[in-house]
C-alpha cells in the first residue's frame, strides 16, 4: 500500500498528497487503466491509453515498487481567476524503488476543487 511507503511528508495539501499516494498504490498493483481514467486532460491528451499503460508497465517492471521517497522540492502555482490556467502543483522526490533509484516528478492540476495527475516522470539510470 502507498501508506506503507516511508515517505518524508512535504507539507503538501492532503488532497494532493492523496493523489500521489493513490497513484503509487495503483502502479504497485498494476492498475494502469484506472490511472489513465483518473488523470487530467493533459495526461490523456499526451498519451493514448495503450501508450500510458506501456510506459507505466515499463516503469513498474524495470524499477519495481516504491520503497521510500524523500521530498526534494515543490512548486505551487496559483491558477488564473478566469480559469484559463489551473492551479498547478509540481513535486519532486528522490525515490528508492525495489531495483533502482530515481527522481520522481509529479505535476498535478486542480480543477473544480479536485486534484488530478497531469504528468508523471521518473528519471533513473535504470531506464536508459
N, C-alpha and C positions, 0 to 999 in steps of 0.2 A: 504494500500500500504506500501511497505517497506520503502519508503522515509518518511512516516509519523511516523516511529519509532523514539523515542527520543534517538538517538544513539550518544554517545560521540565519535567523529571521532578519529581514532588512527593513522592517517597519513599513512594508507595503500595506496598502489598503487591503483589508481582509478579503474583499470580493475579488480583487486582482490576484491575490495570493491563492485563492481557491481555484481560479482558472489554471494557474501554473501547477498546483498540486494535482488537479484532476487530469491534466494532460500527462503529467509524469506517470500517474497510475494507468491511464489509458494506453500509453506506449508500452509500459511494462506488461500489460495484459493483452497486447496486440489488438487493441480496439481502434484500428486505423480509420475505419469508415465512420465511427462515432466522432472521432476528432474532426474529420473533414466536415461532417454535418453541423458541428457546433462552432466552427471557425467563422471569422468575419469575412465579409465580401472580398477584402483584399487578398486573403489566402485563396479563396475559391476562384478569384479572377486570375491568379498567378499559376494555378495548377489544376489539372483535371483530377477527379477522384483517384484514377489509376496512378497518375504521377505522384500525387500526395502519398498514396499507400506505398508505392515503391521506395520513395525517399525515406519514409518513416520505418519501413521494414529494414532497409539498409542500415539505418542508424541503430535500430534495435539489435540486429544480428551481428553487426560489427562491434559495437560498444558495450552492449548488454544493458542491464538496468542501472539506474542512478543509485549510487551508494551514498554519496554525500555531495553537498554543494556549499560553496562559500560565496556570499554576496560580494560582488566587485563594485558595481555601480548601478544607479537607477536614474532615469531622467523622466520627469513628469512634465508633459507639455499640455497646457490647457487648450481646449478647442476654441473655436470662434463662436461668438454669440449668435451668428446667423446659421450655425450648423454646417457650414461648408467644410469645416475641418473638425474631426472628432478630438476629444480628449484622448491623448496617447501616453502610454507608459512603456518605456524600454528598460528592461532589466537584464543585467549580465551577471553570470555566475561562473566561477571556476568550479568545474564539476569532475568528480571521480565516478566513473562508470565501472562496471564489473571488469571490463577488459582493457580499458584505456582511460586517459584523462582528456579533458577538453574544456572549451569555454562555450557555455550556452548563452544564447541571446534570444530573449523573448520580447516581442512587441505586441502590446495589447491595445485595443481601442475600446472606448466606452461610448455606447450609443443607447439612448433611451434608458439610462441608468443601469446598463448591463455591460460587463466587460467580456470581450471576446478576443481570442488569439488571432492576430493579423499576420504574424510572421514568427517563425522559429528557425533558428540556425545554430548548428553546432560546428565549431572549428576544432578539429582534432587531427593530429598526425596520422592516426589510425584510419582516417577516412580518405587519405590521399592515395 
